Amino acid sequence: MPSLLSHHHVKLFAVLLAANLALLLYLAAGDPIAPHDWVLLDILGEGGAALLALAWLGLLLKSRPAGRVTNLLSLGLSCVFFSLWVDCLDEFIQLPAAVHWDHWLESAPMPVGLLLLTYGLYHWHHEQLAISAQMEKRERLFREHLLFDKLTPLAGADYLRRQLQLSLEESRRERQPLSLIAVDLDDFDALNQRFGHAEGDEVLQAVTQLLLLNLRRQDLLCRLAGDRFVILLPNTGESQARQLAKEMALAVEHLAHKTRQHGERLQLKASVASTMALGENAEQLLRRLNLALAHAKQTLALSA
């Protein structure tokens, strides 16, 4: 995920800058050691450990978003890498006996880095517990097949209420708007009486596919009851929801659905209503949506 790694380029630049500054400091204060005096075992051990710490740092920054846990883990690994890197420089550059600051550069960052890593891993552990609990809730919902409608197939009213409550909590936590749209087919009972329930089922399936095609990726479409659909719209304000509701009504009106028996095109229409969450719970919000839909149907009947 290069996009995540690009968010941490300052961290990587700071680590590499510190490593190069340490190298320049050693070169300025000491003399290079002849290759025949190198201790290959020490070089492989200390240099290999430094490279591994740097690789772990890169993998961490590539896989995690910015945040407190990422900062703690990356700072801890940076300190560990720097300590190992400075320790490896001793194998190539001989410092005068009068120089003592090299011991501080080698020893001090390591315990600090390990403490930061431990603290970061502690918070990462709690983070994973929260994620696991959330995933367990989602899996439990998906395992409850009775929550899904067999005809369309869409999630039903019970699933909508559960998902709506979770979305309301997330909306308050993230301080993002949340809206609902109701889509109710007009004169659906008359259509069933004229063409039969099998044809009515075909209409519901066609309308389901039509609505799904007009939704965004983050939206959730559910069949509330009979010929009524509800769409959950995360991160959507009132004006945008109202515009989407109008688009749904137009899409239903222009649906070219023909009966199976005679090939007659059905003139479908739908009443729509939208509402934005205002701090209430799922039941209160659905009740307000149903009232808005009833008002829309009454207005349409009066204007007809």
PyMOL commands that set and color helices and strands:
alter all, ss='L'
color gray80, all
select helices_A, chain A and resi 2-6+9-29+35-37+40-63+68-89+101-107+109-143+145-147+157-174+188-195+197-213+238-253+282-303
alter helices_A, ss='H'
color red, helices_A
select strands_A, chain A and resi 31-32+93-94+178-185+220-225+228-234+270-276
alter strands_A, ss='S'
color yellow, strands_A
deselect
rebuild
show_as cartoon
